[in-house]
Amino acid sequence: MTANPLSPPHRRQAGLALLVTVALSSALTACGAATGPPSVVPAAVEHAGSTQQASLTALAQQVVEAGAPGAIVRVDDGSGRAIEIARQAPWTGADHALAASDEFRMGSNTKTMVATVILQLVAEHRLRLTDPVEKWLPGLIPNGAAITLRMLLNHTSGLFNYTFDPAVLKAFTGQDTRAWTPRELIAAAARHDPMFAPGAQYSYSNTNYVALGLVAEKTTGHTLGDLIQQRIAGPLHLKNTYLVTGADTAKSPALAHGYEPDATRIGPLLPPGTPAGTTFAGPARPAGYVDTTWINASTEWAAGGMISTARDWARFDSALLSGKLLPPAQLKEMRTTVAEESEFPNRRYGLGLEQVTTPCGTVWGHNGQVPGYSSEDYTDAAGRRTVSVFTATIFGLASPRAGAANQALVNAAVCAMLGKPIPAASASPAG
């Protein structure tokens, strides 16, 4: 979990993880900023691919050796042959043999799919971006007449992030097994004052996307999970992509296991201000972790409830940015961005989609974090190249050594995706 510009301090899905912002350092802006060697020429593509595979494999292994329970990397540079890597700590093998094809909890990457569904409904003239949320969810959202669907999509609504509510946070960490409904999550947010007047500025809030999920259901009469299957997963043949709800109890054997530091280790990894007694629930595991795979997922839903694979998500990102899921007008709206927090000047937020400027080029996508799972998913502007980096923990990356190793892996994977040399600074992460 890093303050890497390609991995903002995971303020995303995890209200708790947002608290770690000040504890982590920035990486990508410095890494690879100097002019590197020339790009690979076509005759050397195959050799370059094997070299990149070896480099990325070594970097993934270094993430594990630095303390992360597991890492998955998938890079497709558009040449037709994707690099797929999985590495795991030996002690995790008793739970699950990690593979690059495993299912993974996608966290806030979910928002890109939800935004796609909303924009499809806009294209069908069933919704308008200027619609006030009050029109679709009367009486549910405070000041809903002044908050538009666009404000929900680009986090300019000012709505309080429900994951910061103490009761929700206990469910998010698994300390409370109560199943929350989407309307209860919004009610939890409504107990707190808004961050600012609607449209005045940007502040990331999971409340926005729970509201959007309810709007999609109200508009169509279908559940959000069915809408994603009918409009995205089905047409793209995404066989391992689905939305988890609070009522889901099935345990997929294909789901990679996720882990967080146990009660004796988590304290020093949390910055000041974290509620006393904050720990993650789950069976104890070696190396000071607990298994959070089957933790209470009811606080996620439209804000972070998707399960997918690196290969499926690459297909989705590619289809989205290449215009296969949205008409040009709606894709243009999705890529119309606002500035994020001042500490991330290279990141801009569109409608469920982020634009990130990196030393190796500009990428589009999102990231996501839920207990035990951190995912980074990006593509180029045309959707021809894709990258995913999954790690089987959030706070397990909060130590300097693990954080530096993970930053180096993400940096290298993005550069490889864009066909650029892996930065020298990534080749030997701090140990």
N, C-alpha and C positions, 0 to 999 in steps of 0.2 A: 504494500500500500504506500504510494509515493505521491509527492507533490510534483511529479514529472508533468510537464505540459501535455504529454500524451496520456497522463494518468493523474488528473487533478486529485487532490487529497481525499478522494473517495467520499466527498460530501454527497455523492449521488444518492443511491438508494438508502444507505445506512445512516440514520440520524446519529447513531453513536459514532460511526466512522467519521462523520463530519467534524467531530471534536478533535480529531487527530491532525487537523490541518496545520496547526502551528508547530507540530512536532517533527514534521518531515521536510526534507530538502528538495529543491528543484533540480532536475537533471537535464532534460532534453534541450533546453535553450543553450546550455553550455556544451553538451556533448555533440561533437561532429560539426561545430559551427565553422571551424576553419576549412579552407578549401582542401578537398581530398583528391585522391588520384582520379584519373578519368574513368568514366563509366566503362563497363565491360563491352567489348566489341562482339558482334554476332558470332564470329568463329570461336570465341571462348565461352560461349554461353553454357555449354554442358559442363565444362571444367569449373566455371564460376559457380554453377549450381551445386556441384559436389563440395566445393570449398565453403559456400554459404551453409550448406547442410551441416558440415562438420563444425563450423563456427557457432551456429545456432544451437547445435546439440551440446557443445561444450558450455555455452552460456546457460542453457536450461539446466544442465547438471550443476553448474555453480550456484544457481538459485536454490536448488535442493540442498546442496552441501552447506549453504549459508543458513539453512533452517526451515525453508518452505517445505510443506509436505509433498507437493507435486506441482508440475508445470506441463502445460500443453502448448505447443506452438504450431501454427499453420500459416504458411506464406505462399501465396500464388502471385508471381510477378507477371502473369499474362503469357508466359511462354508455353503453357499447356501442361506443365508438370509441377504440382504443388509439393512443397516441403512440409512434412508432417512429423512431429516429434512429441514424445511423451517421456517424462522422467519423474520418478517418485522416490521418496525416502523409503528405505527398506522396511521400516516398521509399519508402513501403511499397506503393505502387501497382504496382510491378514484380512484387511477390510475389503480390498478391491484391487485388482491388477489394472493400473491406469493405462489407457490406450488413447491415441490421438482422436479416435472416433467416438469417444465417450460422450454421453450427455452431460450437460453442465448447467447449473443455475445461472441465468444470464443477467439477473439484477436489472439495472436501469437501461440496459440495451432494449428492454421491453418497450420503452417509450418510443423508440423509432417505429416499431410495428404498430403501436396504438395510434401514433400520429399518421401513419400511412392509411390506416382504416378511416380516420377522420377526414383526411384529405380526399380519399376516394368518395366519401359521401358528399363532400363539397363539390367534387367534379360532377356528381350525379344530381346536383342542385337540391339535395336533401338537407344540407346544412350550409351555413355561410360563416366565414371566419369572423364576420362582424356581429354574429348572433350573440346576444347576452346570454350567459349561462342560466340566468333566471328563466329564460324562455323554455329551456329543456328540463331544468331541475328546480321548479318553483319552490321557494322557501328553504332550499337546502344550503345554499352558499351565501354567507353574509355579503351584503352589497352586490349580490349577483347581477343586478340590473346594470351595474357599471363595469362588469368583468366580461370580456368577450372570449370567444373560443380561441382567438389568436393569442390573447394574453395567457390563457392556460397553456397553450402549446409552447410558447417561448419563455415561460416563467417570468412574466412581467405582471402577474395578477396581484402580487402582494400577499397572497394567502400564506398563512403560517404552515410550516412543514410538519405534518402530523407525527412524523417519526421522532420529533423532539418532545412530544408529549410524554411525561413519565410513565403513564400506564401503557401506552403503545410501545415504548422502548423496552419495557419488561417482556412484552410478547415478542418483539423483534429479536431479543437475545435468548429467547426460549425459557426465561424464568417464569413466564406465565403461559399456560397452554390454552388459554381462552382463544376461540376462533372469532376474529373480528370480521364484520361485514364492511363492504365499501362505505356504506352510509355511516356506520359507526366511526370509521376512520376520519371521514369528513367532519363529523360532529366533534371528534377530539380536536381537530384543527380549529374548529369554530369557537372552542373554549378560550382561544388565545387571540390577542389583538393582531390585526394584520401587520405585515412588515412595513407597508407603505401604501399610498393611494394607488388604485388600479392604473397600470400603464406608466407609472412614474419611473420605475427602474427595474433591474433584473435581480431576482433572488430565487435560486433553485428550490423547488418545493414539490415533493411527491404528491401533495394534495391536488395539484393541478391535474395530474394524470389519472388519479382515481376518479375525479370529476369527469374527465373526458371519457373514461371507460363507461361510466353511467350514461353519458350523453349518447354514445354510440349504441348502447343497448336500448335506450328510450326511443331513439330515432328509428331503429330497425325492428325491434321486437325480438332480437336474437341475443344470446349471451355473447359476451366479449370473446370467450374462447372459441365459440362457433364462428364468429365473424373472422377471427384470425385464420382459422382453418379454411373457411370457405373462400376468403379473398386473397390469402397470402400462402399459407403452408400447402394447401391442396394444389393450387395452380402451379406452384414452383416445385412440387414433389418433395417437400421437406418432410421426410419420414420420421424424423426424431425431434420435431419442434411442436411444443404445445404449451398452453397456459395452465399453471397450477393455481388452484383456488384453496381457500381455507378449509374446504370440506374434503380435499383430496388426501387419501391415506395410503394409496398404493405406493409400494417401494420398488422402483424400477431397478433391475440389476445392472442396467447400462449407465446408471447415473454415477459419475465420479463422486467420491467422498470428499467432503469439505471439512476443514478443521480450524479451530481458533485456540489461542493460548488459554490454558486453564486458569483457575482462580489465583493460583500462586504466581503466575507469570504475567497476567494481563495488566495488573496495576501499574507497573513502571512503563508500560507501553501506551498508557492513556495520559493525555495532557490534563492540566488543572481544569476543573470545572466538570469533569465527568461525575455523574451521580455516584455516591458512595455505594459500594456493594455490587457494582456493575460487573457481571461475569456472563459468559456464555454457557448455556446448559448443554449437556450431552455426555455420552459415555466417556470415561477417562481413557486416554491413549498414551503411548510412550512419548518421550521427548517433550513432556509438559503441554500436551494438547488435549482438547476434547473433540469428539466427532460431532459436528453440527449438521450432518447430512439431512437428518429428518426433523430439524428444528421447526417450530411453529412458522408456517409460511403465510399465515392469513393477513399479515400486515403488508404484503407485497402487491398482489393482484396486478392492476394496470400500471402500477409504478415500477414493478420489478419481478413479476411472477413467471416469466417465460423460462422454459427449459429447452435447450437446443444443443447442437454440436457445432464445432468450428466449421465443418464443411457445409452444414445447412445454413449457418449464418452468413458465410461467405456468398453463398448462392443468393440469399436474400439481399444483402448489401449490393451485390453486383446488379441484380435485377432492378433494385430501387434507383440507383444512380444512373443506370443506363436507360431509364425511362420505361421499363416494362410494367411497372406497377402504378404509375401516375401519369396523367397527361402533362405536357410541357408546362402549362400554366400553374398546376399544383406543385410540380417539382420545383419550379422557380420560387414559389411561395415557401416551400420547405427549406430552400437554401437562402432565404432572405434572413439575415442574422442580426442579432443585437450583441453588444459587448457583454462579456461575463464579468466576474469580479476583477478588480483592478490588479490583483496579484497574478492574473493569468491573461496578459495582454495578447497572447498569441491564440487565444481560444474565443470563438464566437458561437452563439447558440441560435440555431434556426428554429424550425418547427419540429421538435423531436430529433434533431440532427445537429451535430457539432461540426464546425469548420476549425481545423487545427493546423496552424502553420508550424512546420518543423524544419530543422536544418536540411533535411533531405527533400522537402517539398510539402505541399499542402495536401492534407487528407481530410476525409469526411467520415463520420461514424458516431460512435458513442462508447461509453464504458459502463460497467455495472458492478455492484457489490451487494451481496447478501451474505449472511454469516457462513464463512467457510469458502466463499467463492469470489474471485475478482476476475473480471473479463475485460479485455480491450479488443475492440473490433473496428477496423477502418478499411477504407477503400480509396482509390483515386477518384478524380472528378468524373471520369467516364464509366466507372464501375468495372474496369478491365482487370484491376489488380486488387487483391484483398489480403488482409492480415488479421490473425487472431492470436492473442496471448492470454492464456488462462492460467491462473494460479489458485491452488486449493486452500487459500486463506486470505484474509484481509489483514488482521493485526499481526499475523506471523511475519509480515513484511515491514513491520514498524521499527524493527531494530536496524541500526545503520548498515550492518553488513548485508542483511537480506534485502533491505531496500535498495542499496546500491547495485546488487546483483540483478534484481528484478528490473531496475531502470535500464541497466545495460542490455538486458535481453529485449525489452520493448523497443529501445532505440535501434538495436541491430535488426530486429524483425521488420520494423517500419522501413528502414533504409533498404533492406533486401527486397521488400515488396515493391518499392519504387525503382528498383534496378540500380540502386546506388551502392557504392562500396560501404561495407560495415565500418562505422567510425572506429578509429584506433582506440578511442577512449572506452568503447564497448568491449574491445577484445580482451581486456584484463580488468574486470570490475574489482573495486576495492575489496580486499579480503581481510 
